[in-house]
Amino acid sequence: MTHEKIFKRKDGSQVKVSVWLYVHQMQCNWGYIILVQEPDSDRWFDPFSDRDYITRIVKPKNRENGLKLDTFDNYVTKKEILQTKMELWEMIRPS
């Protein structure tokens, strides 16, 4: 089962957190993906694999600040991911 939540940012961009819960061999596992929508755009993209975004935004930032890895912390907080997970849990929680 999956659940998505969109978080709006002050700069007009949006971040979509999609979480899922899956069970395999009696073990529950959570997963998530982060998608970004820039201001005045209809397109959602993965900031870790979209070449256009990496070329325009990530590489210039690395030149200015020294080489750093891009992580989910740059787009969404752990609290926002947890909030999305909890909303999914509320929908599927056993009675």
Biopython code that builds the backbone (N, CA, C, O; Angstrom):
import numpy as np
from Bio.PDB.StructureBuilder import StructureBuilder

atoms = [
    (1, "MET", "N", (0.842, -1.177, 0.000)),
    (1, "MET", "CA", (0.000, 0.000, 0.000)),
    (1, "MET", "C", (0.883, 1.233, 0.000)),
    (1, "MET", "O", (1.935, 1.252, 0.639)),
    (2, "THR", "N", (0.457, 2.259, -0.713)),
    (2, "THR", "CA", (1.240, 3.492, -0.803)),
    (2, "THR", "C", (0.402, 4.697, -0.384)),
    (2, "THR", "O", (-0.828, 4.647, -0.350)),
    (3, "HIS", "N", (1.110, 5.776, -0.068)),
    (3, "HIS", "CA", (0.457, 7.032, 0.295)),
    (3, "HIS", "C", (1.393, 8.166, -0.110)),
    (3, "HIS", "O", (2.611, 8.058, 0.035)),
    (4, "GLU", "N", (0.817, 9.253, -0.617)),
    (4, "GLU", "CA", (1.609, 10.410, -1.013)),
    (4, "GLU", "C", (1.138, 11.649, -0.271)),
    (4, "GLU", "O", (-0.045, 11.810, 0.030)),
    (5, "LYS", "N", (2.092, 12.514, 0.013)),
    (5, "LYS", "CA", (1.782, 13.797, 0.651)),
    (5, "LYS", "C", (2.665, 14.855, 0.009)),
    (5, "LYS", "O", (3.852, 14.628, -0.225)),
    (6, "ILE", "N", (2.081, 16.006, -0.273)),
    (6, "ILE", "CA", (2.815, 17.097, -0.901)),
    (6, "ILE", "C", (3.073, 18.193, 0.124)),
    (6, "ILE", "O", (2.169, 18.633, 0.835)),
    (7, "PHE", "N", (4.329, 18.619, 0.179)),
    (7, "PHE", "CA", (4.737, 19.700, 1.077)),
    (7, "PHE", "C", (5.139, 20.899, 0.227)),
    (7, "PHE", "O", (5.957, 20.774, -0.685)),
    (8, "LYS", "N", (4.562, 22.061, 0.530)),
    (8, "LYS", "CA", (4.868, 23.283, -0.200)),
    (8, "LYS", "C", (5.994, 24.028, 0.503)),
    (8, "LYS", "O", (6.050, 24.080, 1.732)),
    (9, "ARG", "N", (6.886, 24.599, -0.288)),
    (9, "ARG", "CA", (8.022, 25.342, 0.229)),
    (9, "ARG", "C", (7.815, 26.835, 0.031)),
    (9, "ARG", "O", (6.998, 27.252, -0.790)),
    (10, "LYS", "N", (8.557, 27.636, 0.785)),
    (10, "LYS", "CA", (8.437, 29.097, 0.717)),
    (10, "LYS", "C", (8.778, 29.641, -0.665)),
    (10, "LYS", "O", (8.223, 30.657, -1.084)),
    (11, "ASP", "N", (9.684, 28.974, -1.377)),
    (11, "ASP", "CA", (10.099, 29.465, -2.703)),
    (11, "ASP", "C", (9.109, 29.095, -3.810)),
    (11, "ASP", "O", (9.344, 29.410, -4.977)),
    (12, "GLY", "N", (8.008, 28.432, -3.457)),
    (12, "GLY", "CA", (7.000, 28.049, -4.446)),
    (12, "GLY", "C", (7.150, 26.636, -4.967)),
    (12, "GLY", "O", (6.265, 26.129, -5.657)),
    (13, "SER", "N", (8.248, 26.004, -4.648)),
    (13, "SER", "CA", (8.432, 24.612, -5.077)),
    (13, "SER", "C", (7.619, 23.690, -4.168)),
    (13, "SER", "O", (7.161, 24.087, -3.097)),
    (14, "GLN", "N", (7.458, 22.466, -4.622)),
    (14, "GLN", "CA", (6.743, 21.468, -3.844)),
    (14, "GLN", "C", (7.562, 20.189, -3.808)),
    (14, "GLN", "O", (8.296, 19.877, -4.746)),
    (15, "VAL", "N", (7.425, 19.455, -2.711)),
    (15, "VAL", "CA", (8.093, 18.172, -2.565)),
    (15, "VAL", "C", (7.018, 17.129, -2.281)),
    (15, "VAL", "O", (6.217, 17.280, -1.359)),
    (16, "LYS", "N", (7.011, 16.076, -3.083)),
    (16, "LYS", "CA", (6.054, 14.989, -2.892)),
    (16, "LYS", "C", (6.802, 13.818, -2.267)),
    (16, "LYS", "O", (7.802, 13.342, -2.804)),
    (17, "VAL", "N", (6.301, 13.364, -1.128)),
    (17, "VAL", "CA", (6.866, 12.195, -0.463)),
    (17, "VAL", "C", (5.883, 11.048, -0.687)),
    (17, "VAL", "O", (4.716, 11.130, -0.304)),
    (18, "SER", "N", (6.367, 9.998, -1.303)),
    (18, "SER", "CA", (5.554, 8.811, -1.536)),
    (18, "SER", "C", (6.144, 7.691, -0.676)),
    (18, "SER", "O", (7.304, 7.315, -0.840)),
    (19, "VAL", "N", (5.332, 7.168, 0.239)),
    (19, "VAL", "CA", (5.801, 6.094, 1.123)),
    (19, "VAL", "C", (5.003, 4.831, 0.845)),
    (19, "VAL", "O", (3.868, 4.886, 0.373)),
    (20, "TRP", "N", (5.609, 3.710, 1.141)),
    (20, "TRP", "CA", (4.910, 2.437, 1.000)),
    (20, "TRP", "C", (5.347, 1.491, 2.087)),
    (20, "TRP", "O", (6.448, 1.584, 2.631)),
    (21, "LEU", "N", (4.454, 0.583, 2.383)),
    (21, "LEU", "CA", (4.709, -0.464, 3.372)),
    (21, "LEU", "C", (4.513, -1.785, 2.656)),
    (21, "LEU", "O", (3.486, -2.003, 2.014)),
    (22, "TYR", "N", (5.489, -2.660, 2.763)),
    (22, "TYR", "CA", (5.346, -3.978, 2.157)),
    (22, "TYR", "C", (5.785, -5.041, 3.146)),
    (22, "TYR", "O", (6.652, -4.817, 3.992)),
    (23, "VAL", "N", (5.169, -6.189, 3.017)),
    (23, "VAL", "CA", (5.459, -7.312, 3.910)),
    (23, "VAL", "C", (6.036, -8.443, 3.063)),
    (23, "VAL", "O", (5.477, -8.822, 2.033)),
    (24, "HIS", "N", (7.161, -8.965, 3.522)),
    (24, "HIS", "CA", (7.817, -10.071, 2.830)),
    (24, "HIS", "C", (8.369, -11.030, 3.883)),
    (24, "HIS", "O", (9.151, -10.633, 4.746)),
    (25, "GLN", "N", (7.966, -12.259, 3.805)),
    (25, "GLN", "CA", (8.412, -13.303, 4.736)),
    (25, "GLN", "C", (8.223, -12.853, 6.189)),
    (25, "GLN", "O", (9.138, -12.931, 7.009)),
    (26, "MET", "N", (7.021, -12.387, 6.472)),
    (26, "MET", "CA", (6.629, -12.005, 7.835)),
    (26, "MET", "C", (7.394, -10.799, 8.385)),
    (26, "MET", "O", (7.425, -10.595, 9.599)),
    (27, "GLN", "N", (8.004, -10.009, 7.524)),
    (27, "GLN", "CA", (8.687, -8.783, 7.953)),
    (27, "GLN", "C", (8.097, -7.588, 7.242)),
    (27, "GLN", "O", (7.893, -7.617, 6.028)),
    (28, "CYS", "N", (7.820, -6.534, 7.994)),
    (28, "CYS", "CA", (7.308, -5.294, 7.423)),
    (28, "CYS", "C", (8.481, -4.389, 7.073)),
    (28, "CYS", "O", (9.437, -4.269, 7.840)),
    (29, "ASN", "N", (8.401, -3.760, 5.921)),
    (29, "ASN", "CA", (9.452, -2.844, 5.482)),
    (29, "ASN", "C", (8.815, -1.586, 4.912)),
    (29, "ASN", "O", (7.801, -1.649, 4.218)),
    (30, "TRP", "N", (9.419, -0.446, 5.211)),
    (30, "TRP", "CA", (8.979, 0.837, 4.691)),
    (30, "TRP", "C", (9.922, 1.267, 3.577)),
    (30, "TRP", "O", (11.114, 0.959, 3.599)),
    (31, "GLY", "N", (9.377, 1.972, 2.617)),
    (31, "GLY", "CA", (10.189, 2.576, 1.576)),
    (31, "GLY", "C", (9.615, 3.942, 1.246)),
    (31, "GLY", "O", (8.460, 4.228, 1.563)),
    (32, "TYR", "N", (10.414, 4.783, 0.611)),
    (32, "TYR", "CA", (9.906, 6.088, 0.197)),
    (32, "TYR", "C", (10.705, 6.617, -0.970)),
    (32, "TYR", "O", (11.842, 6.211, -1.213)),
    (33, "ILE", "N", (10.081, 7.532, -1.686)),
    (33, "ILE", "CA", (10.749, 8.245, -2.776)),
    (33, "ILE", "C", (10.366, 9.708, -2.653)),
    (33, "ILE", "O", (9.277, 10.039, -2.185)),
    (34, "ILE", "N", (11.260, 10.572, -3.074)),
    (34, "ILE", "CA", (11.037, 12.013, -3.026)),
    (34, "ILE", "C", (10.995, 12.530, -4.459)),
    (34, "ILE", "O", (11.878, 12.231, -5.263)),
    (35, "LEU", "N", (9.968, 13.303, -4.769)),
    (35, "LEU", "CA", (9.853, 13.956, -6.071)),
    (35, "LEU", "C", (9.717, 15.458, -5.834)),
    (35, "LEU", "O", (9.115, 15.885, -4.849)),
    (36, "VAL", "N", (10.272, 16.249, -6.734)),
    (36, "VAL", "CA", (10.279, 17.704, -6.592)),
    (36, "VAL", "C", (9.566, 18.321, -7.786)),
    (36, "VAL", "O", (9.685, 17.845, -8.916)),
    (37, "GLN", "N", (8.823, 19.391, -7.514)),
    (37, "GLN", "CA", (8.219, 20.199, -8.564)),
    (37, "GLN", "C", (8.679, 21.635, -8.360)),
    (37, "GLN", "O", (8.428, 22.233, -7.314)),
    (38, "GLU", "N", (9.346, 22.178, -9.352)),
    (38, "GLU", "CA", (9.847, 23.545, -9.249)),
    (38, "GLU", "C", (8.705, 24.543, -9.436)),
    (38, "GLU", "O", (7.671, 24.198, -10.008)),
    (39, "PRO", "N", (8.883, 25.786, -8.957)),
    (39, "PRO", "CA", (7.837, 26.797, -9.137)),
    (39, "PRO", "C", (7.515, 26.985, -10.618)),
    (39, "PRO", "O", (8.406, 26.933, -11.465)),
    (40, "ASP", "N", (6.255, 27.202, -10.920)),
    (40, "ASP", "CA", (5.787, 27.443, -12.297)),
    (40, "ASP", "C", (6.077, 26.278, -13.240)),
    (40, "ASP", "O", (6.298, 26.485, -14.433)),
    (41, "SER", "N", (6.078, 25.070, -12.716)),
    (41, "SER", "CA", (6.297, 23.877, -13.533)),
    (41, "SER", "C", (5.233, 22.843, -13.194)),
    (41, "SER", "O", (4.739, 22.793, -12.067)),
    (42, "ASP", "N", (4.886, 22.022, -14.174)),
    (42, "ASP", "CA", (3.931, 20.930, -13.946)),
    (42, "ASP", "C", (4.650, 19.597, -13.762)),
    (42, "ASP", "O", (4.022, 18.593, -13.425)),
    (43, "ARG", "N", (5.945, 19.585, -13.977)),
    (43, "ARG", "CA", (6.709, 18.341, -14.013)),
    (43, "ARG", "C", (7.261, 17.976, -12.634)),
    (43, "ARG", "O", (7.879, 18.800, -11.959)),
    (44, "TRP", "N", (7.023, 16.721, -12.229)),
    (44, "TRP", "CA", (7.623, 16.166, -11.015)),
    (44, "TRP", "C", (8.848, 15.375, -11.434)),
    (44, "TRP", "O", (8.812, 14.669, -12.442)),
    (45, "PHE", "N", (9.937, 15.481, -10.673)),
    (45, "PHE", "CA", (11.150, 14.743, -11.029)),
    (45, "PHE", "C", (11.872, 14.268, -9.781)),
    (45, "PHE", "O", (11.699, 14.807, -8.687)),
    (46, "ASP", "N", (12.682, 13.248, -9.980)),
    (46, "ASP", "CA", (13.525, 12.698, -8.922)),
    (46, "ASP", "C", (14.815, 13.528, -8.889)),
    (46, "ASP", "O", (15.573, 13.504, -9.859)),
    (47, "PRO", "N", (15.081, 14.252, -7.814)),
    (47, "PRO", "CA", (16.249, 15.129, -7.792)),
    (47, "PRO", "C", (17.593, 14.387, -7.795)),
    (47, "PRO", "O", (18.641, 15.002, -7.991)),
    (48, "PHE", "N", (17.559, 13.093, -7.582)),
    (48, "PHE", "CA", (18.802, 12.322, -7.547)),
    (48, "PHE", "C", (19.141, 11.700, -8.893)),
    (48, "PHE", "O", (20.262, 11.230, -9.088)),
    (49, "SER", "N", (18.182, 11.690, -9.835)),
    (49, "SER", "CA", (18.462, 11.049, -11.122)),
    (49, "SER", "C", (18.132, 11.922, -12.329)),
    (49, "SER", "O", (18.480, 11.554, -13.451)),
    (50, "ASP", "N", (17.479, 13.058, -12.140)),
    (50, "ASP", "CA", (17.122, 13.921, -13.264)),
    (50, "ASP", "C", (18.356, 14.708, -13.714)),
    (50, "ASP", "O", (18.840, 15.578, -12.990)),
    (51, "ARG", "N", (18.854, 14.401, -14.898)),
    (51, "ARG", "CA", (20.105, 15.011, -15.364)),
    (51, "ARG", "C", (20.023, 16.519, -15.515)),
    (51, "ARG", "O", (20.971, 17.230, -15.183)),
    (52, "ASP", "N", (18.895, 17.014, -16.014)),
    (52, "ASP", "CA", (18.734, 18.457, -16.187)),
    (52, "ASP", "C", (18.851, 19.178, -14.844)),
    (52, "ASP", "O", (19.558, 20.180, -14.736)),
    (53, "TYR", "N", (18.167, 18.675, -13.831)),
    (53, "TYR", "CA", (18.204, 19.283, -12.500)),
    (53, "TYR", "C", (19.615, 19.218, -11.908)),
    (53, "TYR", "O", (20.102, 20.201, -11.350)),
    (54, "ILE", "N", (20.251, 18.089, -12.026)),
    (54, "ILE", "CA", (21.608, 17.923, -11.487)),
    (54, "ILE", "C", (22.566, 18.899, -12.159)),
    (54, "ILE", "O", (23.407, 19.502, -11.493)),
    (55, "THR", "N", (22.445, 19.056, -13.470)),
    (55, "THR", "CA", (23.328, 19.958, -14.207)),
    (55, "THR", "C", (23.069, 21.417, -13.840)),
    (55, "THR", "O", (24.014, 22.191, -13.690)),
    (56, "ARG", "N", (21.791, 21.806, -13.693)),
    (56, "ARG", "CA", (21.451, 23.198, -13.407)),
    (56, "ARG", "C", (21.648, 23.593, -11.957)),
    (56, "ARG", "O", (22.095, 24.705, -11.675)),
    (57, "ILE", "N", (21.320, 22.696, -11.026)),
    (57, "ILE", "CA", (21.257, 23.071, -9.613)),
    (57, "ILE", "C", (22.360, 22.420, -8.773)),
    (57, "ILE", "O", (23.103, 23.119, -8.084)),
    (58, "VAL", "N", (22.468, 21.125, -8.823)),
    (58, "VAL", "CA", (23.360, 20.406, -7.906)),
    (58, "VAL", "C", (24.826, 20.663, -8.214)),
    (58, "VAL", "O", (25.594, 20.972, -7.303)),
    (59, "LYS", "N", (25.235, 20.546, -9.468)),
    (59, "LYS", "CA", (26.652, 20.734, -9.804)),
    (59, "LYS", "C", (27.150, 22.142, -9.493)),
    (59, "LYS", "O", (28.234, 22.277, -8.924)),
    (60, "PRO", "N", (26.410, 23.199, -9.840)),
    (60, "PRO", "CA", (26.894, 24.544, -9.454)),
    (60, "PRO", "C", (27.011, 24.733, -7.938)),
    (60, "PRO", "O", (27.941, 25.390, -7.469)),
    (61, "LYS", "N", (26.078, 24.165, -7.169)),
    (61, "LYS", "CA", (26.171, 24.266, -5.709)),
    (61, "LYS", "C", (27.424, 23.570, -5.205)),
    (61, "LYS", "O", (28.079, 24.061, -4.285)),
    (62, "ASN", "N", (27.766, 22.425, -5.802)),
    (62, "ASN", "CA", (28.964, 21.700, -5.375)),
    (62, "ASN", "C", (30.221, 22.508, -5.671)),
    (62, "ASN", "O", (31.181, 22.456, -4.902)),
    (63, "ARG", "N", (30.231, 23.245, -6.757)),
    (63, "ARG", "CA", (31.402, 24.068, -7.082)),
    (63, "ARG", "C", (31.568, 25.190, -6.061)),
    (63, "ARG", "O", (32.686, 25.519, -5.664)),
    (64, "GLU", "N", (30.437, 25.779, -5.637)),
    (64, "GLU", "CA", (30.495, 26.883, -4.683)),
    (64, "GLU", "C", (30.874, 26.418, -3.282)),
    (64, "GLU", "O", (31.665, 27.070, -2.600)),
    (65, "ASN", "N", (30.316, 25.301, -2.857)),
    (65, "ASN", "CA", (30.464, 24.852, -1.469)),
    (65, "ASN", "C", (31.435, 23.697, -1.295)),
    (65, "ASN", "O", (31.532, 23.139, -0.202)),
    (66, "GLY", "N", (32.141, 23.333, -2.323)),
    (66, "GLY", "CA", (32.986, 22.151, -2.246)),
    (66, "GLY", "C", (32.137, 20.923, -2.539)),
    (66, "GLY", "O", (30.909, 20.990, -2.475)),
    (67, "LEU", "N", (32.763, 19.828, -2.851)),
    (67, "LEU", "CA", (32.044, 18.617, -3.238)),
    (67, "LEU", "C", (31.289, 18.040, -2.049)),
    (67, "LEU", "O", (31.890, 17.662, -1.043)),
    (68, "LYS", "N", (29.973, 17.977, -2.172)),
    (68, "LYS", "CA", (29.127, 17.378, -1.141)),
    (68, "LYS", "C", (28.143, 16.442, -1.832)),
    (68, "LYS", "O", (27.764, 16.664, -2.982)),
    (69, "LEU", "N", (27.737, 15.408, -1.130)),
    (69, "LEU", "CA", (26.730, 14.510, -1.668)),
    (69, "LEU", "C", (25.348, 15.104, -1.456)),
    (69, "LEU", "O", (25.081, 15.736, -0.434)),
    (70, "ASP", "N", (24.479, 14.896, -2.426)),
    (70, "ASP", "CA", (23.103, 15.358, -2.314)),
    (70, "ASP", "C", (22.313, 14.292, -1.557)),
    (70, "ASP", "O", (22.339, 13.121, -1.937)),
    (71, "THR", "N", (21.616, 14.681, -0.496)),
    (71, "THR", "CA", (20.859, 13.730, 0.313)),
    (71, "THR", "C", (19.419, 14.194, 0.451)),
    (71, "THR", "O", (19.087, 15.334, 0.124)),
    (72, "PHE", "N", (18.568, 13.297, 0.940)),
    (72, "PHE", "CA", (17.159, 13.639, 1.100)),
    (72, "PHE", "C", (16.974, 14.807, 2.057)),
    (72, "PHE", "O", (15.976, 15.521, 1.959)),
    (73, "ASP", "N", (17.906, 15.019, 2.977)),
    (73, "ASP", "CA", (17.811, 16.137, 3.939)),
    (73, "ASP", "C", (17.741, 17.494, 3.246)),
    (73, "ASP", "O", (17.255, 18.464, 3.829)),
    (74, "ASN", "N", (18.222, 17.567, 2.014)),
    (74, "ASN", "CA", (18.181, 18.829, 1.269)),
    (74, "ASN", "C", (16.781, 19.143, 0.736)),
    (74, "ASN", "O", (16.531, 20.260, 0.285)),
    (75, "TYR", "N", (15.881, 18.184, 0.783)),
    (75, "TYR", "CA", (14.554, 18.353, 0.185)),
    (75, "TYR", "C", (13.412, 18.191, 1.172)),
    (75, "TYR", "O", (12.397, 18.877, 1.051)),
    (76, "VAL", "N", (13.552, 17.305, 2.140)),
    (76, "VAL", "CA", (12.468, 16.973, 3.049)),
    (76, "VAL", "C", (13.061, 16.605, 4.406)),
    (76, "VAL", "O", (14.173, 16.082, 4.491)),
    (77, "THR", "N", (12.309, 16.884, 5.458)),
    (77, "THR", "CA", (12.806, 16.553, 6.798)),
    (77, "THR", "C", (12.389, 15.137, 7.185)),
    (77, "THR", "O", (11.465, 14.564, 6.608)),
    (78, "LYS", "N", (13.076, 14.596, 8.157)),
    (78, "LYS", "CA", (12.698, 13.281, 8.678)),
    (78, "LYS", "C", (11.295, 13.325, 9.266)),
    (78, "LYS", "O", (10.549, 12.349, 9.185)),
    (79, "LYS", "N", (10.942, 14.451, 9.852)),
    (79, "LYS", "CA", (9.605, 14.618, 10.438)),
    (79, "LYS", "C", (8.524, 14.541, 9.353)),
    (79, "LYS", "O", (7.466, 13.954, 9.578)),
    (80, "GLU", "N", (8.781, 15.126, 8.186)),
    (80, "GLU", "CA", (7.807, 15.074, 7.094)),
    (80, "GLU", "C", (7.650, 13.654, 6.554)),
    (80, "GLU", "O", (6.543, 13.238, 6.214)),
    (81, "ILE", "N", (8.743, 12.916, 6.477)),
    (81, "ILE", "CA", (8.657, 11.522, 6.048)),
    (81, "ILE", "C", (7.866, 10.720, 7.069)),
    (81, "ILE", "O", (6.998, 9.928, 6.704)),
    (82, "LEU", "N", (8.163, 10.922, 8.341)),
    (82, "LEU", "CA", (7.439, 10.216, 9.399)),
    (82, "LEU", "C", (5.954, 10.563, 9.383)),
    (82, "LEU", "O", (5.108, 9.688, 9.566)),
    (83, "GLN", "N", (5.641, 11.819, 9.167)),
    (83, "GLN", "CA", (4.243, 12.252, 9.101)),
    (83, "GLN", "C", (3.507, 11.518, 7.973)),
    (83, "GLN", "O", (2.370, 11.082, 8.155)),
    (84, "THR", "N", (4.145, 11.383, 6.825)),
    (84, "THR", "CA", (3.544, 10.680, 5.696)),
    (84, "THR", "C", (3.372, 9.200, 6.010)),
    (84, "THR", "O", (2.343, 8.609, 5.682)),
    (85, "LYS", "N", (4.374, 8.601, 6.642)),
    (85, "LYS", "CA", (4.275, 7.195, 7.048)),
    (85, "LYS", "C", (3.123, 6.987, 8.026)),
    (85, "LYS", "O", (2.376, 6.014, 7.922)),
    (86, "MET", "N", (2.987, 7.905, 8.973)),
    (86, "MET", "CA", (1.933, 7.766, 9.971)),
    (86, "MET", "C", (0.544, 7.905, 9.351)),
    (86, "MET", "O", (-0.396, 7.241, 9.789)),
    (87, "GLU", "N", (0.405, 8.750, 8.348)),
    (87, "GLU", "CA", (-0.877, 8.865, 7.654)),
    (87, "GLU", "C", (-1.225, 7.550, 6.961)),
    (87, "GLU", "O", (-2.377, 7.117, 6.987)),
    (88, "LEU", "N", (-0.233, 6.918, 6.344)),
    (88, "LEU", "CA", (-0.460, 5.611, 5.720)),
    (88, "LEU", "C", (-0.839, 4.585, 6.777)),
    (88, "LEU", "O", (-1.772, 3.803, 6.592)),
    (89, "TRP", "N", (-0.106, 4.595, 7.885)),
    (89, "TRP", "CA", (-0.392, 3.645, 8.959)),
    (89, "TRP", "C", (-1.821, 3.802, 9.484)),
    (89, "TRP", "O", (-2.499, 2.810, 9.750)),
    (90, "GLU", "N", (-2.275, 5.043, 9.633)),
    (90, "GLU", "CA", (-3.645, 5.283, 10.100)),
    (90, "GLU", "C", (-4.676, 4.702, 9.128)),
    (90, "GLU", "O", (-5.741, 4.247, 9.547)),
    (91, "MET", "N", (-4.356, 4.718, 7.833)),
    (91, "MET", "CA", (-5.291, 4.187, 6.838)),
    (91, "MET", "C", (-5.360, 2.660, 6.849)),
    (91, "MET", "O", (-6.411, 2.086, 6.565)),
    (92, "ILE", "N", (-4.240, 1.997, 7.178)),
    (92, "ILE", "CA", (-4.209, 0.531, 7.081)),
    (92, "ILE", "C", (-4.142, -0.176, 8.423)),
    (92, "ILE", "O", (-4.136, -1.405, 8.475)),
    (93, "ARG", "N", (-4.092, 0.576, 9.493)),
    (93, "ARG", "CA", (-3.937, -0.002, 10.837)),
    (93, "ARG", "C", (-5.054, -1.001, 11.132)),
    (93, "ARG", "O", (-6.228, -0.723, 10.890)),
    (94, "PRO", "N", (-4.679, -2.157, 11.652)),
    (94, "PRO", "CA", (-5.711, -3.126, 12.040)),
    (94, "PRO", "C", (-6.550, -2.578, 13.192)),
    (94, "PRO", "O", (-6.048, -1.828, 14.029)),
    (95, "SER", "N", (-7.797, -2.945, 13.230)),
    (95, "SER", "CA", (-8.679, -2.457, 14.303)),
    (95, "SER", "C", (-8.468, -3.177, 15.591)),
    (95, "SER", "O", (-9.134, -2.878, 16.582)),
]
sb = StructureBuilder()
sb.init_structure("model")
sb.init_model(0)
sb.init_chain("A")
sb.init_seg("    ")
for serial, (resi, resn, name, xyz) in enumerate(atoms, 1):
    if name == "N":
        sb.init_residue(resn, " ", resi, " ")
    sb.init_atom(name, np.array(xyz, "f"), 0.0, 1.0, " ", f" {name:<3s}", serial, name[0])
structure = sb.get_structure()
